[in-house]
Amino acid sequence: MSMGRRQKSQSPLWIAHHELTPGPGHRFYETLNALLRKAAFDQQAEVLCAPYYEAAHVPGRKSVAPGVYFRMHLVGFFEGIESERGLEWRFADSLSLRQFLGLPLTQRVPDHSTLSRTRQRLPLAVHQAVFALILGIVETKGLLKGRVLGVDSTYLRADASMKAIVRRDTKESYTEFVTRLATEAGVPNPTAEDARRLDRKRKGKKTSNREWVSRTDPEARIAKLKDGRTRLAYKPEHVVDLETGAIVAAVVHGADVADPASVEASLTQAEANLQTARGGDSEAAPAADPAPTPPEDDPPSHGSRPRRKVVPTKATTRPTSSGA
């Protein structure tokens, strides 16, 4: 057999449909699509999203179908794709994922900016309701026990820089703050280097969430990450059914909220989601409010989070949960 050589070729102008080579498909996404189709997921998602769009008779460009939008984020979760640009590239590069979305070859994959605008248009309550729809499908397949729940949390770096923090009282940036301290210390016309030198020697130096806030992301909190760096961050907390591995709740808290304070809100959301998935409520339960931010002077240390088992003492129907 002689060696084939790659040569330049001109693409044909017309291609018959029967001449297209179909992709091998993806067993997991084909099965998932069948489950979503059987549960009328697309129709229910459209009902939930309809109040946030114009009426059908209003002229203008149509939005991305809610079923397509949420399917793209499901793939992002399954494959660990964190950016919307990454989602766009992944779907454009895969025939099996285009089939999962129901897009023909002649239709372009939704743009990353379209995903961003859709995410901003739809409130958290809609995403929570769609999460409850998926959890209901999990319940119908017997994969939701709800007897033993595990609560796990971590710190995620916020998309905000520490250089953007300002004082809560005076709205000064950190550079303006240390420059003012240098002036008050008697340094005439302090330069940036003078201010940094004074700041390094300053006693009692600390960056407190009580005194500082991000100008670009006010909800982010100053925290010490796993690698020891102090950054603006959040603390997502997941509640998992330990018997089946199903995620029954996902709540984002402030990074300065300790585990004993945040676990109660996460368990409350998990209990509401379980009741909704089992038909206890006619509508999906609203997202739980994050735990209140404690008035701490210092960001919490990652190494100080204890390992414990959380068992509610009140006589409620809340399942026992273990926290990591």
Secondary structure, DSSP 8 states (H G I E B T S, - for coil): ------------S---GGGS------HHHHHHHHHHHHTTHHHHHHHHHGGGS--TTS-S-----HHHHHHHHHHHHHHT--SHHHHHHHHHT-HHHHHHHT--TTS----HHHHHHHHHHS-HHHHHHHHHHHHHHHHHTT----SEEEEEE--EE-SS-GGGEEETTT--BHHHHHHHHHHHTT-SS--HHHHHHHHHH-TT----TTTEEESS-TT-EEEE-TTS-EEEEEEEEEEEETTT--EEEEEEEETT--HHHHHHHHHHHHHHHHHHHTTSSSS-------------SS---GGG---EEE---SSSS--EEEE-
